[in-house]
Amino acid sequence: MRIALLSYRSKAHCGGQGVYIRYLSQGLVELGHQVEVFSGQPYPEDLDPRVRLTEVPSLDLYRDDDPFRTPHPREIRDRIDLLELATMWTAGFPEPRTFSLRAARLLATRAQDFDVVHDNQCLGYGLLDIARLLPLVATVHHPITRDRAVDLAATPWRRRPFVRRWYGFLGMQQQVARQIPDLITVSSSSAADIAEDFGVAPGQLRTVPLGVDTTLFRPRETPRVRGRIVAVASADKPLKGIAHLLNALARLRHHHEVELSLVAKLEPNGPTEKLIAELGLADIVTPVSGVSDEQLAELLASAEIACIPSMYEGFSLPAVEAMASGTPLVASRAGALPEVVGDCAELIEPGDVDALTRVLGELLDSPDRRERMGAAGRRRVLDLFSWAAVAAQTVAVYERAIERYHSPDSPNRQVTPC
């Protein structure tokens, strides 16, 4: 099968979407399929050599070294670039829409090269043009409406109009998702939320959980660092619940030897940095960013506890990676987390600092319990989460989409002349 895999940003350390692209494409080529990734910036790194990368350049308005930059007039190439710039200047987030338009333009000239197109959480209007050319599948990791709700709740009322504007692309995503018959999501919790928030029919959705590289994320022979807690947050946002963990840490330090390795790119002088300073935690909190997969795996395996204090998660790869590393896990009873971790983690209500403090303290005092939890988590991952299984289940969705596209009653059916 010849697969075009679309992702509007795909660098693995920009979040779970990049990890998904890297390992799904590898799993697909392992099954013998041809995969070409079409990506906007930041581009993926370390794709399998058998996977072809086609760069889909944008204006790259959110690059790490110059976010919200104003491009030189000579950089403006066409109307899509103007749309991207105008959306940013008016406080919106343009990438899902503009990437989809660029991808549609590219695929219009290469439709004969592919059997199916798979979109990764873009859900831009351009996909509707692609769906007229080729069978189309889209992955919705979770509805971003949940991110918006948490952000609005944490934002002063004067700034809420700007937050709503930033999430202006959600209306587009809701419209487009309803018109794609074959959608993949990563948990039954996400499927229910997508059906509710996006108005998608349950029959459109197929649940395919994410996987983890269990040879990379594994327990190590070296002793774990006493008192070390690791938390992984793909974004410095209220949704990830890091503020609650920091408040719990401030209480724990009075009775326990404890430190936190926070894997996140913190906003300079942003709310998390300010809270670390206000709570006097700078000596025991180490922010870590830009780590390789190998470094992340070693860090998770070095900790006595991993913590996922999120207010919502559609799946949570960090939770699976921690369990694969044999690291006992404390997580919020939020979104898909209970479904992902099963009975292999301690669950607390999201935002409950008292419960988080108590559970972390009890685990720090209980080495035998930590060992039992870590072993149970590792077994769960080996039994349920592998990228080979993810790729095989994804191919089954492709086959259904191709059959639907070429069926006699499909509005997109392509008739080959005799």
matplotlib code that plots the C-alpha trace (Angstrom):
import matplotlib.pyplot as plt

x = [0.0, 1.3, 0.5, 0.7, 1.0, 0.2, 1.3, 1.4, 4.2, 6.2, 9.3, 9.2, 10.0, 7.2, 4.7, 2.9, 2.0, 5.6, 6.2, 3.1, 4.4, 7.8, 6.8, 3.6, 5.5, 8.2, 5.6, 3.9, 7.2, 8.0, 4.7, 5.9, 4.0, 5.5, 5.2, 5.8, 5.5, 4.3, 5.2, 5.3, 7.8, 9.3, 10.2, 10.5, 13.9, 15.1, 12.5, 13.1, 15.4, 12.8, 10.3, 10.4, 10.0, 8.4, 8.8, 5.8, 7.3, 5.2, 6.3, 7.5, 6.0, 6.5, 10.1, 11.9, 14.4, 12.0, 8.3, 5.6, 8.1, 7.3, 8.6, 10.3, 8.0, 10.1, 9.1, 5.5, 4.9, 1.1, -2.3, -1.8, 1.2, -0.9, -3.6, -1.1, 0.4, -3.0, -4.3, -1.3, -1.5, -5.1, -4.1, -5.3, -3.4, -3.2, -1.1, -3.9, -5.7, -2.7, -0.9, -4.0, -4.3, -0.6, -0.9, -4.0, -2.1, 0.8, -1.3, -3.4, -0.3, 0.6, -2.7, -1.6, 1.3, -0.8, -3.5, -4.6, -3.9, -3.7, -4.0, -2.6, -4.9, -4.8, -8.4, -8.1, -10.4, -7.8, -8.6, -12.0, -10.2, -7.9, -10.9, -12.2, -8.9, -8.0, -9.3, -8.8, -8.3, -7.7, -6.4, -7.9, -5.9, -8.4, -10.7, -8.8, -12.0, -10.9, -7.6, -9.6, -11.9, -9.0, -7.1, -10.2, -10.8, -7.2, -7.3, -8.3, -11.5, -9.9, -7.7, -10.3, -11.2, -7.6, -7.7, -11.0, -9.4, -6.3, -8.6, -10.6, -9.5, -11.7, -14.9, -13.0, -11.9, -15.4, -16.8, -14.1, -14.2, -17.9, -17.2, -14.5, -16.1, -13.0, -11.5, -9.0, -8.6, -6.5, -8.8, -12.5, -12.5, -11.3, -13.9, -16.7, -15.4, -14.9, -18.4, -19.8, -17.7, -17.3, -20.7, -19.1, -21.2, -19.8, -19.7, -17.0, -14.5, -12.1, -10.1, -6.4, -4.2, -0.7, 2.4, 5.8, 9.3, 9.7, 13.4, 14.2, 11.8, 12.8, 14.0, 17.8, 20.2, 21.5, 19.9, 17.1, 17.9, 16.5, 13.5, 13.4, 10.0, 9.8, 6.9, 6.7, 4.6, 4.6, 3.4, 3.7, -0.1, -2.7, -4.0, -0.9, -1.5, 2.1, 1.1, -0.7, 2.4, 4.6, 2.4, 2.4, 6.2, 6.5, 4.6, 6.5, 10.0, 9.3, 9.2, 10.9, 14.1, 12.6, 13.5, 11.6, 12.9, 10.3, 10.6, 9.0, 10.0, 9.0, 7.8, 10.5, 9.1, 5.9, 3.5, 5.5, 8.8, 7.2, 5.5, 8.8, 10.3, 7.3, 7.3, 11.1, 11.6, 14.4, 16.9, 14.9, 13.2, 15.2, 13.5, 14.7, 14.0, 15.4, 16.3, 16.7, 14.5, 17.5, 17.9, 14.2, 14.2, 17.2, 15.6, 12.3, 14.1, 16.2, 13.1, 11.4, 8.1, 6.6, 3.7, 1.0, -1.0, -2.9, -6.4, -7.2, -5.4, -6.7, -4.1, -0.7, 2.4, 4.4, 2.3, 2.9, 6.7, 6.9, 5.2, 7.4, 10.4, 9.1, 8.6, 5.6, 3.1, 0.8, -1.8, -5.0, -8.3, -8.9, -9.7, -8.2, -5.6, -7.6, -8.2, -4.5, -3.0, -5.6, -4.9, -1.1, -1.0, -2.3, -5.1, -6.1, -8.8, -7.3, -6.3, -6.5, -3.2, -3.9, -4.4, -1.4, 0.8, -0.5, -0.1, 3.4, 4.5, 3.2, 4.9, 8.2, 8.0, 7.2, 10.0, 8.3, 5.1, 7.0, 8.7, 5.4, 3.7, 6.7, 6.6, 2.9, 3.1, 5.8, 3.7, 0.7, 2.7, 4.2, 0.7, -1.2, 1.0, 3.3, 3.8, 3.5, 0.0, -0.8, 0.4, -1.6, -4.8, -4.2, -3.9, -7.3, -8.8, -7.0, -8.5, -12.0, -11.5, -10.3, -13.2, -15.6, -14.0, -14.3, -17.8, -20.5, -22.4, -19.4, -19.7, -15.9, -15.8, -13.3, -14.2, -11.4, -12.2, -12.1]
y = [0.0, 3.5, 5.8, 9.6, 10.6, 14.2, 16.1, 19.9, 19.7, 16.5, 17.0, 14.3, 16.5, 19.0, 16.6, 13.3, 14.0, 13.9, 10.6, 9.2, 10.1, 8.6, 5.3, 4.7, 5.3, 2.9, 0.3, 0.7, 0.2, -2.9, -4.3, -3.8, -0.6, 2.5, 5.6, 9.3, 11.8, 15.3, 17.7, 21.4, 22.9, 21.8, 18.8, 15.3, 14.0, 10.4, 9.0, 5.5, 5.6, 3.7, 6.5, 9.4, 13.0, 15.7, 19.1, 21.4, 24.8, 27.4, 30.9, 29.1, 31.8, 30.0, 28.9, 28.4, 31.1, 33.7, 33.0, 35.2, 36.7, 39.1, 37.6, 39.7, 40.7, 38.6, 35.5, 35.9, 33.6, 33.3, 33.8, 30.9, 32.7, 35.9, 34.0, 32.5, 35.8, 37.6, 34.9, 35.2, 39.0, 38.7, 36.4, 33.1, 29.9, 29.3, 26.1, 23.4, 25.4, 26.6, 23.3, 21.5, 23.9, 23.4, 19.6, 19.6, 21.6, 19.2, 16.0, 17.4, 16.9, 13.5, 11.7, 8.8, 8.1, 7.0, 4.6, 6.4, 9.6, 9.7, 13.1, 13.5, 15.9, 18.7, 18.6, 21.6, 22.6, 21.4, 17.8, 18.1, 18.7, 15.7, 13.5, 14.1, 12.7, 9.8, 7.7, 9.7, 8.7, 11.1, 10.6, 12.8, 12.2, 14.1, 17.1, 20.3, 21.7, 20.2, 22.1, 25.3, 24.7, 24.3, 27.3, 29.5, 28.4, 29.4, 32.7, 36.1, 37.3, 40.2, 37.8, 35.2, 36.8, 36.2, 32.6, 32.1, 33.6, 31.4, 28.4, 29.7, 26.8, 24.5, 25.4, 24.3, 21.0, 20.2, 20.8, 18.8, 15.8, 15.4, 14.9, 12.2, 8.8, 7.0, 8.5, 7.0, 7.9, 6.6, 5.7, 5.0, 8.1, 10.2, 8.6, 9.6, 13.2, 13.6, 12.3, 14.8, 17.9, 17.5, 16.0, 13.0, 9.8, 7.0, 4.8, 7.1, 6.3, 3.4, 3.2, 2.3, 2.9, 4.2, 2.2, 2.4, 1.2, -1.3, -2.0, 1.7, 2.4, -0.4, -0.8, -0.3, -2.1, 1.2, 2.2, 4.8, 8.2, 8.6, 10.9, 11.6, 12.3, 12.8, 14.6, 15.0, 17.9, 18.6, 22.1, 24.7, 25.0, 24.6, 21.5, 19.6, 20.3, 21.1, 23.8, 21.2, 19.0, 22.0, 22.8, 19.2, 19.2, 22.3, 20.4, 17.1, 18.6, 19.3, 15.6, 13.9, 14.0, 14.8, 16.4, 16.9, 16.5, 18.4, 17.5, 20.5, 23.6, 26.3, 29.7, 32.3, 34.2, 32.3, 30.9, 27.8, 29.5, 32.1, 29.5, 27.6, 30.9, 31.8, 28.4, 28.4, 25.2, 26.2, 24.1, 20.9, 21.4, 20.8, 21.7, 19.6, 20.2, 19.1, 15.6, 12.7, 9.6, 7.8, 10.5, 10.6, 6.8, 6.9, 9.7, 7.9, 4.7, 6.7, 8.0, 6.5, 7.9, 9.3, 11.8, 12.7, 15.4, 16.5, 18.0, 16.0, 13.5, 11.9, 9.1, 10.1, 8.5, 9.6, 7.4, 4.4, 5.2, 5.5, 2.1, 0.5, 1.8, 0.0, 3.3, 3.5, 6.1, 8.6, 10.1, 12.1, 10.3, 12.4, 11.7, 8.5, 8.1, 5.5, 3.5, 3.6, 2.8, 0.2, -0.8, -0.2, 3.4, 5.4, 7.7, 11.0, 13.5, 16.2, 19.3, 17.7, 18.9, 17.3, 13.8, 14.2, 15.2, 12.2, 9.6, 10.8, 10.8, 7.3, 5.9, 7.6, 5.8, 2.4, 0.8, -2.6, -1.1, 0.9, -2.2, -4.1, -1.2, -0.8, -4.5, -4.5, -1.4, -3.0, -6.2, -4.1, -2.3, -5.5, -7.0, -4.1, -1.4, -2.1, -0.1, -3.3, -3.8, -0.1, -0.2, -3.4, -2.0, 1.3, -0.6, -2.2, 1.3, 2.2, -0.9, 0.1, 3.7, 2.4, 0.0, 2.8, 5.3, 2.9, 1.6, 2.3, 4.7, 6.8, 10.4, 10.4, 7.2, 7.3, 5.5, 4.3, 4.4, 1.1]
z = [0.0, -0.8, 2.1, 2.3, 6.0, 6.7, 9.9, 10.2, 12.7, 13.4, 15.4, 18.0, 20.9, 20.1, 21.6, 21.1, 17.5, 16.4, 18.3, 16.6, 13.1, 13.8, 15.1, 13.1, 9.8, 11.0, 11.9, 8.5, 6.5, 8.7, 7.4, 3.8, 2.9, 1.3, 3.4, 2.6, 5.4, 4.3, 7.2, 8.0, 10.4, 12.7, 10.5, 12.0, 12.9, 12.9, 10.6, 9.5, 6.5, 4.5, 5.1, 2.6, 3.9, 1.8, 3.5, 3.2, 4.1, 5.9, 7.1, 10.3, 12.5, 15.8, 15.4, 18.8, 18.3, 17.0, 18.0, 16.5, 14.1, 11.3, 8.0, 5.4, 2.5, 0.1, 2.1, 1.1, -1.8, -2.3, -0.8, 1.7, 3.1, 3.4, 5.2, 7.6, 8.5, 8.8, 11.1, 13.4, 13.4, 14.6, 17.5, 15.8, 15.2, 11.4, 11.0, 10.7, 8.0, 6.0, 6.1, 4.8, 1.9, 1.0, 1.3, -0.9, -3.6, -3.5, -3.6, -6.5, -8.7, -7.1, -6.6, -8.8, -6.4, -3.4, -2.4, 0.8, 2.7, 6.5, 8.3, 11.8, 13.8, 11.2, 10.2, 7.9, 5.1, 2.5, 3.5, 1.9, -1.5, -0.8, -0.1, -3.6, -5.0, -2.7, 0.2, 3.4, 7.0, 9.9, 13.4, 16.2, 19.3, 21.4, 20.8, 21.4, 22.8, 26.1, 26.0, 25.3, 28.3, 30.7, 29.3, 29.6, 33.2, 34.1, 32.2, 33.6, 32.0, 30.3, 28.3, 27.5, 24.1, 23.0, 24.1, 22.2, 19.1, 19.4, 19.3, 16.4, 14.2, 16.3, 14.3, 11.1, 12.8, 13.9, 10.4, 8.6, 11.1, 10.5, 6.8, 7.1, 7.3, 8.7, 11.9, 14.2, 17.9, 20.6, 23.4, 24.1, 26.3, 23.4, 21.1, 23.5, 23.8, 20.0, 19.4, 22.0, 21.2, 17.4, 16.6, 15.0, 14.6, 16.7, 13.6, 12.1, 14.9, 15.3, 18.5, 17.9, 21.0, 20.8, 21.2, 22.8, 22.1, 24.9, 24.0, 24.6, 27.5, 29.9, 33.5, 34.0, 36.2, 37.7, 41.0, 40.9, 42.3, 45.8, 45.9, 42.2, 40.6, 36.9, 35.1, 31.3, 29.9, 26.1, 26.7, 29.5, 29.8, 32.7, 31.0, 32.1, 35.8, 36.6, 39.1, 41.2, 41.3, 42.3, 45.2, 46.3, 46.0, 48.2, 51.0, 50.4, 50.9, 54.5, 55.3, 52.4, 50.4, 47.0, 43.7, 40.4, 36.9, 34.8, 31.1, 29.5, 27.5, 30.0, 28.8, 29.9, 32.9, 32.3, 35.0, 35.8, 36.2, 38.4, 40.5, 41.0, 42.3, 44.5, 46.1, 46.6, 44.6, 42.3, 44.2, 43.8, 40.4, 37.2, 34.0, 31.1, 27.4, 24.0, 25.3, 22.9, 23.2, 24.8, 27.4, 28.2, 28.6, 31.0, 33.0, 33.4, 34.5, 37.0, 38.9, 41.9, 40.7, 37.6, 37.8, 35.2, 37.0, 33.9, 33.9, 30.7, 28.4, 25.3, 25.8, 27.4, 25.8, 28.8, 31.1, 28.9, 28.6, 32.4, 32.9, 30.2, 32.3, 35.4, 37.1, 39.5, 38.3, 40.0, 37.6, 37.5, 37.1, 34.0, 30.3, 29.1, 31.9, 33.9, 30.7, 29.8, 33.1, 34.3, 37.9, 37.5, 38.9, 41.8, 40.6, 42.2, 41.2, 38.9, 40.8, 44.2, 45.7, 49.1, 47.6, 45.3, 48.2, 50.3, 47.6, 46.5, 50.1, 50.8, 47.7, 48.6, 51.9, 50.4, 48.3, 48.1, 46.8, 44.2, 43.0, 42.7, 40.8, 38.5, 37.5, 37.0, 34.7, 32.6, 32.2, 31.1, 28.4, 27.0, 26.8, 25.3, 23.7, 20.7, 17.5, 15.4, 16.7, 16.1, 12.5, 11.8, 13.2, 11.3, 8.0, 8.7, 8.8, 5.5, 3.9, 5.0, 3.7, 0.3, 0.0, 0.9, -1.5, -4.5, -3.6, -6.2, -4.0, -2.9, -4.0, -4.6, -6.6, -9.4, -12.6, -14.7, -18.4, -20.4]

ax = plt.figure().add_subplot(projection="3d")
ax.plot(x, y, z, "-o")
ax.set_aspect("equal")
plt.show()
